[in-house]
Amino acid sequence: MKNPEELLKPPQIYAEFGIKTRCLAYMREQTRDSGELFGPMWIQQGNLVFYKRKWIDEWMTKHQGFVPPVQTQQTKQKSSNVHKFQNKTI
């Protein structure tokens, strides 16, 4: 079982819960602007931001309507830079 008191950085939150780091930053910004908690609680030490695992779990349970963006792997091969109307040169 994972430690609920464990401190996680935003990239770890993204990897485990699927909440993008920019989304977390936006929620922190909204909290600062409004004075009301918008998103999960966090701890800031200098420029570093940490979240406790239990805070993320509690917030996600409370906000079940929140659906993090699906993490997708790019499986498409990069297309060439040649436009369709141009002839490919060899």
C-alpha positions in Angstrom: 0.0 0.0 0.0 1.3 3.5 -0.9 2.0 5.9 2.0 -0.8 8.5 2.2 1.5 11.0 3.8 4.0 10.7 0.9 4.9 14.0 -0.7 4.6 14.1 -4.5 5.8 16.6 -7.0 3.4 17.7 -9.8 5.1 15.5 -12.5 4.5 12.5 -10.1 0.9 13.5 -9.8 0.6 13.6 -13.6 2.2 10.2 -13.9 0.1 8.5 -11.3 -3.3 10.4 -11.4 -3.3 11.9 -14.9 -3.6 15.5 -13.7 -1.4 17.7 -15.9 1.2 19.9 -14.2 -0.2 23.0 -15.9 -3.7 22.1 -14.5 -2.3 21.9 -11.0 -0.5 25.2 -11.5 -3.8 26.8 -12.7 -5.7 25.5 -9.7 -3.0 27.0 -7.4 -3.2 30.3 -9.2 -7.0 30.4 -8.8 -6.6 29.6 -5.1 -4.2 32.5 -4.7 -6.4 34.9 -6.7 -9.7 34.0 -5.0 -8.6 33.1 -1.5 -10.6 29.9 -1.6 -9.1 26.5 -2.2 -9.5 25.5 -5.8 -8.1 22.0 -6.4 -6.2 19.8 -3.9 -4.2 21.3 -1.0 -0.5 21.7 -1.5 2.7 22.7 0.3 5.1 25.2 -1.2 8.7 25.5 -0.1 10.5 28.2 -2.1 9.8 27.3 -5.8 9.0 23.7 -5.1 5.4 22.5 -4.8 4.4 19.2 -3.1 1.1 17.4 -2.7 0.4 14.7 -0.1 -1.0 11.6 -1.7 -4.0 11.6 0.6 -4.9 15.2 -0.4 -5.0 14.2 -4.1 -7.0 11.0 -3.2 -9.5 13.1 -1.1 -9.8 15.8 -3.7 -10.4 13.3 -6.6 -13.0 11.4 -4.5 -14.8 14.7 -3.7 -14.7 15.9 -7.3 -15.7 12.7 -9.1 -16.8 14.8 -12.1 -13.2 15.8 -12.7 -11.8 13.6 -15.5 -8.1 14.0 -16.1 -7.1 14.1 -19.7 -6.3 10.6 -21.1 -2.6 10.0 -21.4 -1.9 8.8 -24.9 1.2 7.5 -26.5 1.9 8.8 -29.9 1.8 5.8 -32.2 1.7 7.7 -35.5 4.8 7.9 -37.5 5.9 11.3 -38.3 4.9 12.3 -41.8 7.3 13.8 -44.1 7.5 17.5 -44.6 6.7 17.2 -48.3 3.3 18.6 -49.1 0.9 16.3 -51.0 1.0 18.4 -54.1 4.8 18.3 -54.3 6.7 15.4 -55.9 9.0 13.5 -53.7 12.6 13.6 -54.7 15.0 10.7 -54.2 
